[in-house]
């Protein structure tokens, strides 16, 4: 396994809609293993393939319950409730803000072996899934902020740049 280089805010791949995965090949399985290793090396709990420069609909997550888990071609089938919690992003290190997300989800995807799965998610797991699916759709968490807050963060990034990767505050980086 290898630690992949991270794409950071401003990289055009982060704004592209990722392509569906046609088949879970040995190369896709290796990418998933490398993405898991990269997520842990970056002290993250979620990582989407576009964040590593690969425009495919894959993400890995580790919500602390069962280790790294891959979701391929994930789709939110149903959602309900609303929660506002602080989020950060490995592609925008050092920046955090409250984001509104669904409280509960029903998700369908392929697992890391290419088998269809469906499950319900809530709490931290639901937040990770929504954040990472946003990455697959070319959306960053700052896009979900009120315009004034988003503009303030963008101006701060222009003035101060991004923090060193791996530095965390009290929120998790996804």
C-alpha positions in Angstrom: 0.0 0.0 0.0 1.1 3.5 -0.7 0.2 7.0 0.7 -1.2 9.0 -2.2 -0.6 12.7 -2.7 -3.6 14.9 -1.6 -5.3 17.4 -3.9 -6.0 20.6 -2.1 -8.5 23.4 -2.5 -8.0 25.1 -5.9 -7.2 21.9 -7.8 -9.7 21.6 -10.6 -10.3 17.8 -10.1 -12.1 18.7 -6.8 -14.8 20.5 -8.8 -15.4 17.6 -11.3 -18.3 15.1 -11.1 -16.5 11.8 -10.7 -17.2 8.9 -13.2 -18.9 5.7 -12.0 -16.8 2.7 -11.5 -17.7 0.1 -14.2 -16.1 -2.9 -12.4 -14.2 -3.7 -9.3 -10.8 -4.7 -10.7 -7.6 -5.5 -8.9 -6.5 -1.9 -9.7 -9.6 -0.6 -8.0 -9.0 -2.8 -5.0 -5.4 -1.4 -4.8 -6.7 2.1 -5.1 -9.0 1.5 -2.2 -6.2 0.1 -0.1 -4.0 3.1 -1.0 -6.8 5.5 -0.2 -7.3 3.9 3.2 -3.6 4.2 4.0 -3.7 7.8 2.8 -6.8 8.6 4.9 -5.1 7.3 8.1 -1.8 9.0 7.2 -3.7 12.3 6.9 -5.5 11.7 10.2 -8.8 11.7 8.5 -12.0 9.7 8.8 -13.1 9.9 5.2 -11.4 10.3 1.8 -12.9 10.4 -1.7 -11.0 9.3 -4.8 -11.0 12.8 -6.3 -9.0 14.1 -3.3 -6.2 11.8 -4.5 -6.5 12.9 -8.1 -8.6 10.0 -9.3 -12.0 11.0 -10.7 -14.0 7.9 -9.8 -17.0 7.4 -7.6 -15.2 5.8 -4.7 -14.7 6.8 -1.1 -13.3 5.2 2.0 -14.4 6.0 5.6 -13.5 5.0 9.1 -16.2 5.9 11.6 -14.4 4.1 14.4 -16.8 1.2 14.4 -15.3 -1.3 11.9 -12.1 0.1 10.4 -11.8 1.3 6.9 -14.8 0.7 4.6 -15.1 1.5 0.9 -18.2 2.6 -0.9 -18.3 2.5 -4.7 -20.9 4.3 -6.7 -22.8 5.3 -3.6 -26.3 6.7 -3.8 -28.5 8.2 -1.0 -31.9 6.6 -1.5 -33.7 8.4 1.4 -32.9 10.9 4.0 -34.5 12.7 6.9 -33.9 15.1 9.7 -31.5 18.0 9.9 -28.3 18.4 12.0 -25.7 21.2 12.1 -22.2 20.2 13.0 -18.7 21.4 12.5 -16.8 19.9 9.6 -13.4 20.1 8.2 -11.8 18.7 5.0 -8.5 17.1 4.2 -8.4 19.2 1.0 -8.9 22.4 3.0 -6.7 21.7 6.1 -7.1 24.1 8.9 -10.6 25.4 8.0 -13.8 24.3 9.9 -17.4 25.5 9.8 -20.8 24.3 10.8 -22.6 22.5 7.9 -26.2 21.4 7.7 -26.7 17.8 6.8 -29.4 15.1 6.9 -29.5 13.4 10.2 -30.5 9.9 8.8 -29.7 8.3 5.4 -30.5 5.1 3.5 -27.6 4.3 1.2 -27.0 1.9 -1.6 -23.5 1.2 -3.1 -21.0 -1.5 -3.9 -18.6 -2.6 -1.2 -14.9 -3.0 -1.8 -15.4 -6.4 -3.3 -18.0 -5.1 -5.8 -21.0 -6.6 -3.9 -24.2 -4.6 -3.6 -25.0 -3.3 -0.1 -27.7 -1.2 1.4 -27.8 0.2 4.9 -29.0 3.0 7.1 -26.6 5.6 8.6 -26.9 8.3 11.2 -24.6 10.4 13.4 -21.0 10.5 12.4 -21.4 7.9 9.7 -24.2 9.9 7.9 -22.0 13.0 8.1 -19.0 11.2 6.5 -21.1 9.7 3.7 -22.7 13.0 2.8 -19.4 14.9 2.9 -17.7 12.3 0.7 -20.6 12.0 -1.8 -20.3 15.8 -2.1 -16.7 15.3 -3.2 -17.8 12.8 -5.8 -20.2 15.5 -7.1 -17.5 18.2 -7.2 -18.9 19.9 -4.1 -16.8 21.1 -1.1 -18.1 21.6 2.4 -17.6 25.4 2.0 -20.1 25.4 -0.8 -22.8 24.4 1.7 -22.1 27.5 3.9 -23.9 30.8 4.0 -22.4 33.1 1.4 -20.9 35.5 4.0 -19.2 32.6 5.9 -18.0 31.0 2.6 -16.5 34.3 1.3 -14.8 34.9 4.6 -13.1 31.5 4.4 -12.1 32.0 0.8 -10.5 35.4 1.6 -8.7 33.9 4.5 -7.3 31.2 2.3 -6.2 33.8 -0.3 -4.5 35.8 2.4 -3.0 33.0 4.6 -3.1 29.9 2.5 -3.9 26.4 3.8 -2.6 24.9 7.0 -0.1 22.0 7.0 -1.9 18.7 6.3 -2.6 16.6 9.3 -3.1 19.5 11.7 -6.5 19.1 13.5 -8.7 21.0 15.8 -11.7 19.6 17.6 -13.6 18.7 14.4 -12.8 15.7 12.2 -11.4 16.3 8.7 -13.1 14.4 6.0 
